[in-house]
């Protein structure tokens, strides 16, 4: 029976033990620059996939698109073909004033302020990464000399609700470091399926900054946020190498 998955369009023959999950399909191309023996697998809807090798370790890169719903589909289908470790490399808006543009946030737990994870299990179930993956990620990021923070994030479903400033102020006061749309779904769905997960977020918007302007600058220019994206790619790849050597 074919293992070809209906949305990501990957099968067991394409799989690797490790997968890096950006949201943006364009980020897959930037991951590709660091790999050898690259194979283009598929590009269906928002899910673009490749495989290749980094320092001798086979890695997949598969984009999830925006939001928890499409992330959940990607996680489920990658699990179906045998992927065991999934590391998100995403972007976020900072919720603390000391976090600078391009700083990396390594998420050790996520507020489940979104719908995808709630479709799976009640809200008292925690959205946390795999401890081993997170520890290897912290070690790799520290050794690389990148600016980083470890702490809690918040995952949500929209940038454009009528109370965004009020919501950000509230969660900032509760010690949340940054906000994205996908991490909670990755942690919950991956955890329920026995997948080891982690999430690295690159800061592309400062606390109390202009979100739309800053994201446009991130897309259009070679700036601190673009450097942060490069850093999170390398941090994820180096984490995978560390884990593979220990197995």
C-alpha positions as CSV (number, residue, x, y, z in Angstrom):
1,X,0.0,0.0,0.0
2,X,1.3,3.4,-0.9
3,X,2.4,5.7,2.0
4,X,2.1,8.8,-0.2
5,X,0.5,11.5,2.0
6,X,-2.3,13.5,0.6
7,X,-1.2,17.1,1.5
8,X,2.6,17.0,1.9
9,X,2.9,14.6,-1.0
10,X,5.8,12.7,0.6
11,X,6.1,9.0,1.3
12,X,8.3,6.7,3.4
13,X,10.9,6.7,0.6
14,X,11.3,10.4,1.1
15,X,11.5,10.4,4.9
16,X,14.3,11.2,7.2
17,X,14.5,10.8,11.0
18,X,14.8,14.5,11.3
19,X,12.7,17.3,9.8
20,X,13.0,21.1,10.0
21,X,9.6,22.9,9.7
22,X,9.6,26.5,8.5
23,X,6.3,28.2,8.0
24,X,7.2,30.0,4.8
25,X,7.9,27.8,1.7
26,X,10.6,30.3,0.6
27,X,12.5,29.4,3.8
28,X,12.9,25.8,2.5
29,X,15.1,27.2,-0.3
30,X,17.2,29.0,2.2
31,X,17.7,25.8,4.2
32,X,18.6,24.0,0.9
33,X,21.7,26.2,0.7
34,X,23.2,24.4,3.7
35,X,22.5,20.9,2.5
36,X,24.2,18.5,0.0
37,X,22.7,15.9,-2.3
38,X,19.4,17.8,-2.2
39,X,16.3,16.2,-3.5
40,X,13.2,18.3,-4.4
41,X,10.3,16.2,-3.2
42,X,7.0,18.1,-3.6
43,X,5.3,21.5,-3.5
44,X,1.6,21.2,-2.8
45,X,-0.5,24.0,-1.4
46,X,1.7,25.7,1.3
47,X,3.8,22.5,1.9
48,X,7.1,22.5,0.1
49,X,9.5,19.7,0.9
50,X,13.1,18.7,0.2
51,X,15.6,16.3,1.7
52,X,19.4,16.5,1.8
53,X,22.4,15.9,4.1
54,X,24.0,18.2,6.6
55,X,27.4,16.9,7.9
56,X,26.4,13.4,6.8
57,X,23.0,13.4,8.5
58,X,19.8,13.1,6.3
59,X,17.4,15.9,7.0
60,X,14.0,16.9,5.5
61,X,12.7,20.5,5.3
62,X,9.0,20.8,5.0
63,X,7.0,24.1,5.1
64,X,3.9,24.1,7.2
65,X,2.2,27.3,6.0
66,X,0.7,29.8,8.4
67,X,-1.2,28.7,11.5
68,X,-1.8,25.7,13.6
69,X,-4.3,23.9,11.3
70,X,-1.9,23.5,8.4
71,X,1.0,22.8,10.9
72,X,-1.1,20.0,12.4
73,X,-1.6,18.4,9.0
74,X,2.1,18.5,8.3
75,X,3.0,17.0,11.6
76,X,0.5,14.2,11.2
77,X,1.6,13.3,7.7
78,X,5.3,13.5,8.5
79,X,4.7,11.2,11.5
80,X,2.8,8.8,9.2
81,X,5.9,8.4,7.0
82,X,8.3,7.8,9.9
83,X,9.8,11.2,10.9
84,X,10.7,11.1,14.6
85,X,12.1,14.6,15.4
86,X,10.6,17.9,14.2
87,X,12.1,21.3,14.8
88,X,10.1,24.4,13.9
89,X,12.1,27.4,12.6
90,X,9.6,30.3,12.6
91,X,9.3,34.0,13.2
92,X,7.6,35.8,16.1
93,X,6.8,39.2,17.5
94,X,8.7,39.9,20.8
95,X,6.6,40.5,23.9
96,X,9.5,41.7,26.1
97,X,11.4,45.0,25.6
98,X,14.9,43.4,26.0
99,X,14.4,41.1,23.0
100,X,16.1,42.6,19.9
101,X,15.4,42.1,16.2
102,X,17.0,38.9,15.1
103,X,17.3,37.4,18.5
104,X,16.3,33.7,18.8
105,X,13.6,32.5,21.2
106,X,13.9,28.9,22.2
107,X,10.4,28.0,23.4
108,X,10.1,25.8,26.6
109,X,6.3,26.0,26.7
110,X,3.5,27.6,24.8
111,X,0.2,29.3,25.7
112,X,-2.5,27.5,23.7
113,X,-4.4,30.6,22.5
114,X,-5.3,28.9,19.2
115,X,-7.8,26.4,17.9
116,X,-5.8,23.5,16.3
117,X,-4.4,22.0,19.6
118,X,-7.8,22.4,21.3
119,X,-9.3,20.1,18.6
120,X,-7.1,17.3,19.9
121,X,-7.2,17.6,23.7
122,X,-8.4,19.8,26.5
123,X,-6.5,23.0,27.5
124,X,-5.1,21.6,30.7
125,X,-2.8,19.4,28.6
126,X,0.6,21.3,28.4
127,X,2.2,22.4,25.2
128,X,5.9,21.7,25.8
129,X,8.8,20.6,23.7
130,X,10.8,17.4,24.1
131,X,13.4,18.0,26.8
132,X,16.2,16.3,25.0
133,X,15.7,18.2,21.8
134,X,15.4,21.5,23.7
135,X,18.6,20.9,25.7
136,X,20.6,20.0,22.5
137,X,19.1,23.2,20.9
138,X,20.2,25.4,23.8
139,X,23.7,23.9,23.7
140,X,24.0,24.3,20.0
141,X,22.8,27.9,20.0
142,X,25.1,28.9,22.9
143,X,28.1,27.3,21.2
144,X,27.3,29.1,17.9
145,X,27.4,32.4,19.8
146,X,24.0,33.6,18.7
147,X,21.8,35.9,20.8
148,X,19.0,33.8,22.3
149,X,16.4,33.7,25.0
150,X,14.7,30.6,26.6
151,X,11.2,30.9,27.8
152,X,7.5,30.6,27.1
153,X,5.7,31.7,24.0
154,X,2.1,32.2,22.9
155,X,0.5,30.7,19.9
156,X,-2.6,32.5,18.4
157,X,-4.7,32.5,15.3
158,X,-4.6,36.0,13.9
159,X,-2.6,39.2,13.7
160,X,-5.7,41.3,13.1
161,X,-8.1,41.0,15.9
162,X,-9.5,44.3,17.4
163,X,-7.6,43.9,20.7
164,X,-4.1,43.1,19.6
165,X,-2.3,45.8,21.6
166,X,-4.3,44.9,24.7
167,X,-3.7,41.2,24.3
168,X,0.1,41.7,23.8
169,X,0.3,43.9,26.9
170,X,-1.5,41.3,29.0
171,X,0.7,38.4,27.9
172,X,3.9,40.5,28.2
173,X,2.9,41.1,31.8
174,X,2.7,37.3,32.4
175,X,6.3,36.8,31.2
176,X,5.6,35.5,27.7
177,X,8.6,36.1,25.5
178,X,7.1,36.1,22.0
179,X,4.0,35.2,19.9
180,X,3.7,33.0,16.8
181,X,0.9,30.9,15.3
182,X,2.3,27.4,15.1
183,X,4.3,26.2,18.1
184,X,1.5,25.1,20.3
185,X,0.0,22.9,17.6
186,X,3.4,21.4,16.9
187,X,4.0,20.6,20.6
188,X,0.6,19.2,21.3
189,X,0.1,17.1,18.1
190,X,3.7,16.0,18.0
191,X,3.6,15.0,21.6
192,X,0.4,13.0,21.3
193,X,2.0,11.1,18.3
194,X,5.2,10.4,20.1
195,X,7.2,12.9,18.0
196,X,10.1,14.8,19.6
197,X,9.6,18.5,18.9
198,X,11.2,21.9,19.5
199,X,10.6,25.4,18.3
200,X,13.1,28.2,17.5
201,X,11.5,31.6,16.8
202,X,13.4,34.5,15.1
203,X,12.3,37.9,16.3
204,X,11.0,39.9,13.3
205,X,8.9,42.5,15.3
206,X,9.8,44.3,18.5
207,X,7.6,44.7,21.5
208,X,5.4,47.8,20.9
209,X,6.8,48.1,17.4
210,X,5.0,48.4,14.0
211,X,4.3,44.8,13.1
212,X,3.3,45.4,9.5
213,X,6.3,47.7,8.7
214,X,8.8,45.4,10.5
215,X,7.6,42.2,8.7
216,X,7.8,44.0,5.3
217,X,11.4,45.1,6.1
218,X,12.2,41.5,7.0
219,X,10.9,40.2,3.7
220,X,12.5,43.0,1.6
221,X,15.9,43.7,3.2
222,X,19.1,42.2,4.4
223,X,18.7,43.2,8.1
224,X,18.9,41.8,11.6
225,X,15.8,39.7,11.2
226,X,17.2,38.1,8.0
227,X,20.4,37.3,9.9
228,X,18.2,35.8,12.7
229,X,16.6,33.5,10.1
230,X,20.0,32.3,9.0
231,X,21.0,31.7,12.6
232,X,17.9,29.6,13.4
233,X,18.5,27.5,10.3
234,X,22.0,26.7,11.4
235,X,21.0,26.2,15.0
236,X,18.4,23.6,14.0
237,X,20.9,21.8,11.7
238,X,23.6,21.7,14.4
239,X,21.0,20.5,16.9
240,X,20.2,17.6,14.6
241,X,23.9,16.7,14.3
242,X,24.3,16.7,18.0
243,X,21.4,14.4,18.5
244,X,22.5,12.1,15.8
245,X,25.9,11.7,17.3
246,X,24.4,10.8,20.7
247,X,22.2,8.1,19.3
